[in-house]
Amino acid sequence: MGRAFVYVILGGGVSAGYAALEFARRGGYSRGELCIISEEAVAPYERPALSKGYLLPEGAARLPGFHTCVGANDELLTPKWYKEQGIELILGTKIISADVRRKALVTAVGETISYKTLIIATGARALKLEEFGIQGSDAENICYLRNIHDADKLVNAMKSCSGGNAVVIGGGYIGMECAAALVTNKIRVTMVFPEKHCMARLFTPRIAEYYENYYTLKGVTFVKGTVLTSFEKDATGKVTAVILKDGKRLRADMVVVGIGIRANTSLFEGQLVVSMVNDGIKVNGQMQTSESSVYAVGDVAAFPIKLFDGDVRRLEHVDSARRTARHAVSAILEPAKTRDINYLPFFYSRVFTLSWQFYGDNVGEVVHFGEFTNSSPRFGAYWVNKGRITGAFLEGGSREEYEAISVAVGRKAKVTDMAELGKQGLAFAIQESQKQMSETGLAIGEKPTYVWHATAAVVAAVSIAAVGYWYGRKRRRW
Ligand SMILES: Cc1cc2nc3c(=O)[nH]c(=O)nc-3n(C[C@H](O)[C@H](O)[C@H](O)COP(=O)(O)OP(=O)(O)OC[C@H]3O[C@@H](n4cnc5c(N)ncnc54)[C@H](O)[C@@H]3O)c2cc1C
């Protein structure tokens, strides 16, 4: 039993949706030659909505409203769209083995699906507490958040514990965004994480202090520098408390766990070269793996970043998933015309009424700038390495300001005086952006291709507002 396609996209998440749109735009296939295989039961959707609009108590985001590619202000790809485009959606189907030499995939029910060209878009999975030696995370009131199934479980748990207590394990963006959603659902939140401050992989202590103070004003309690060791459960198996390593016992009507992710590479272990540094499937600037008929995109791919002198990175960000997916399709259909990807890493988040963006790499010395105030916050930081800007963070910026910091990072702007950079703050980035405009001869308002990422960032931020416009509505109402 089997089926054969010319192009198979394995995985049905963000990058699968953007790859499908790119195939359709370029018209590089005939009806029935392209398929998406996904373990999920629904067509590709904008995953970031799950921790934002999806969790709102009223007017929450629901499918089909946030299928890809609305997150980039592009077409809404419903199942009908795929049908019209002649792209087969093979949903609710898990691939359990892959043979890249034979160019064949085997599904959980034993069907063989063969391809000429494969795009691996299997993303990542949430790390489970069991992987850290803690048992019992299958209880009905312990939630993870990676897919729509998890999000439904979380929504149900929140509904049954309004006015109660939640413990959030993990201080990364999933923990931070879920904590904000829980508060919005009138649930008291305690966040527990081992680091000294939240978002430890990105935030500086000063930036983290701002968000932690903001959350504290919203009623969130932080327990830092310790980890969960076990759960207390009632006779029905529901968690009633979490026990921490430092001996503390926290009452819990529900628990949300956001302790990181692992790339879904296992199907290809021993067959494709994996990046040793960050456990992704290693690809070149065309998103092509060590096997020429196989490409990898999104969270699962480790690709060279020109801006970081070709350093190979695996990113876990939606913009990277969208861009790498489109790039792979371009490389597959028009290899001679497709240059190596030139990507400026970009990540954003929205919590409560706050919204930030980050570009580049957070290495080097840090200089903060701006107003760290509760009313109209507008602050940020530059990272400077060897006299050049390597990364920039901004909370509360305007479209032009986000564009400006992205330009400063993309140009690796030269810094001669750190104190002066701190004084200038955003003005420094705006000057860089003006220099860029005069060098490229573009008038204000026109975009050099160079600032594409910034534009995408703004579009993404706007579209998160659109995808998760529910937040906006909520903000205006409350
Ligand atoms: C709740 C949440 C909020 C987020 N918010 C933000 C944000 O604010 N900003 C940001 O930049 N990024 C955010 N992200 C990250 C962003 O969503 C990811 O970077 C993006 O989804 C990666 O896309 P992908 O296609 O690589 O993987 P995914 O979107 O995870 O898709 C992978 C797909 O592969 C399928 N799959 C895996 N293995 C198999 C198999 N063996 N057989 C069949 N199918 C398989 C999965 O079921 C899934 O459909 C968020 C992520 C989550 C989970």
The ligand as an SDF file (V2000), in Angstrom:
LIG
                    3D

 53 58  0  0  0  0  0  0  0  0999 V2000
    2.4990   28.5740   22.1140 C   0  0  0  0  0  0  0  0  0  0  0  0
    3.5760   29.1210   21.2430 C   0  0  0  0  0  0  0  0  0  0  0  0
    3.7340   30.4910   21.1090 C   0  0  0  0  0  0  0  0  0  0  0  0
    4.7340   31.0100   20.2910 C   0  0  0  0  0  0  0  0  0  0  0  0
    4.8780   32.3660   20.2060 N   0  0  0  0  0  0  0  0  0  0  0  0
    5.8760   32.8800   19.4530 C   0  0  0  0  0  0  0  0  0  0  0  0
    6.0730   34.2840   19.3800 C   0  0  0  0  0  0  0  0  0  0  0  0
    5.3580   35.0740   20.0110 O   0  0  0  0  0  0  0  0  0  0  0  0
    7.0700   34.7510   18.5860 N   0  0  0  0  0  0  0  0  0  0  0  0
    7.8870   33.9020   17.8610 C   0  0  0  0  0  0  0  0  0  0  0  0
    8.7860   34.3800   17.1590 O   0  0  0  0  0  0  0  0  0  0  0  0
    7.7210   32.5610   17.9150 N   0  0  0  0  0  0  0  0  0  0  0  0
    6.7460   32.0300   18.6990 C   0  0  0  0  0  0  0  0  0  0  0  0
    6.5760   30.6690   18.7650 N   0  0  0  0  0  0  0  0  0  0  0  0
    7.4790   29.7830   17.9970 C   0  0  0  0  0  0  0  0  0  0  0  0
    6.9030   29.4530   16.6290 C   0  0  0  0  0  0  0  0  0  0  0  0
    5.5610   29.1040   16.7130 O   0  0  0  0  0  0  0  0  0  0  0  0
    7.7230   28.3460   16.0070 C   0  0  0  0  0  0  0  0  0  0  0  0
    9.0110   28.8530   15.7840 O   0  0  0  0  0  0  0  0  0  0  0  0
    7.1090   27.8320   14.7120 C   0  0  0  0  0  0  0  0  0  0  0  0
    5.8590   27.2590   14.9410 O   0  0  0  0  0  0  0  0  0  0  0  0
    8.0270   26.8120   14.0510 C   0  0  0  0  0  0  0  0  0  0  0  0
    7.4110   26.3510   12.8870 O   0  0  0  0  0  0  0  0  0  0  0  0
    7.7220   24.8830   12.3220 P   0  0  0  0  0  0  0  0  0  0  0  0
    6.8910   24.7140   11.1210 O   0  0  0  0  0  0  0  0  0  0  0  0
    9.1770   24.6810   12.2640 O   0  0  0  0  0  0  0  0  0  0  0  0
    7.2080   23.8950   13.4710 O   0  0  0  0  0  0  0  0  0  0  0  0
    5.7430   23.6870   14.0240 P   0  0  0  0  0  0  0  0  0  0  0  0
    4.9170   24.8900   13.7980 O   0  0  0  0  0  0  0  0  0  0  0  0
    5.9090   23.1750   15.4170 O   0  0  0  0  0  0  0  0  0  0  0  0
    5.1600   22.5030   13.1280 O   0  0  0  0  0  0  0  0  0  0  0  0
    5.6900   21.1910   13.1780 C   0  0  0  0  0  0  0  0  0  0  0  0
    4.6420   20.2520   12.6140 C   0  0  0  0  0  0  0  0  0  0  0  0
    5.2200   18.9880   12.3460 O   0  0  0  0  0  0  0  0  0  0  0  0
    4.3230   17.9760   12.7810 C   0  0  0  0  0  0  0  0  0  0  0  0
    5.0930   16.7450   13.0060 N   0  0  0  0  0  0  0  0  0  0  0  0
    6.1810   16.5810   13.7910 C   0  0  0  0  0  0  0  0  0  0  0  0
    6.6200   15.3100   13.7160 N   0  0  0  0  0  0  0  0  0  0  0  0
    5.7870   14.6660   12.8620 C   0  0  0  0  0  0  0  0  0  0  0  0
    5.7110   13.3310   12.3870 C   0  0  0  0  0  0  0  0  0  0  0  0
    6.5890   12.3930   12.7610 N   0  0  0  0  0  0  0  0  0  0  0  0
    4.7170   12.9930   11.5320 N   0  0  0  0  0  0  0  0  0  0  0  0
    3.8050   13.9200   11.1210 C   0  0  0  0  0  0  0  0  0  0  0  0
    3.8330   15.2070   11.5490 N   0  0  0  0  0  0  0  0  0  0  0  0
    4.8170   15.5790   12.4060 C   0  0  0  0  0  0  0  0  0  0  0  0
    3.7190   18.5720   14.0360 C   0  0  0  0  0  0  0  0  0  0  0  0
    2.5420   17.8870   14.4170 O   0  0  0  0  0  0  0  0  0  0  0  0
    3.4660   19.9940   13.5450 C   0  0  0  0  0  0  0  0  0  0  0  0
    2.2730   20.0620   12.8100 O   0  0  0  0  0  0  0  0  0  0  0  0
    5.5830   30.1220   19.5870 C   0  0  0  0  0  0  0  0  0  0  0  0
    5.4430   28.7290   19.7340 C   0  0  0  0  0  0  0  0  0  0  0  0
    4.4480   28.2350   20.5610 C   0  0  0  0  0  0  0  0  0  0  0  0
    4.3100   26.7300   20.7360 C   0  0  0  0  0  0  0  0  0  0  0  0
  1  2  1  0
  2  3  1  0
  2 52  2  0
  3  4  2  0
  4  5  1  0
  4 50  1  0
  5  6  2  0
  6  7  1  0
  6 13  1  0
  7  8  2  0
  7  9  1  0
  9 10  1  0
 10 11  2  0
 10 12  1  0
 12 13  2  0
 13 14  1  0
 14 15  1  0
 14 50  1  0
 15 16  1  0
 16 17  1  0
 16 18  1  0
 18 19  1  0
 18 20  1  0
 20 21  1  0
 20 22  1  0
 22 23  1  0
 23 24  1  0
 24 25  2  0
 24 26  1  0
 24 27  1  0
 27 28  1  0
 28 29  2  0
 28 30  1  0
 28 31  1  0
 31 32  1  0
 32 33  1  0
 33 34  1  0
 33 48  1  0
 34 35  1  0
 35 36  1  0
 35 46  1  0
 36 37  1  0
 36 45  1  0
 37 38  2  0
 38 39  1  0
 39 40  1  0
 39 45  2  0
 40 41  1  0
 40 42  2  0
 42 43  1  0
 43 44  2  0
 44 45  1  0
 46 47  1  0
 46 48  1  0
 48 49  1  0
 50 51  2  0
 51 52  1  0
 52 53  1  0
M  END
$$$$
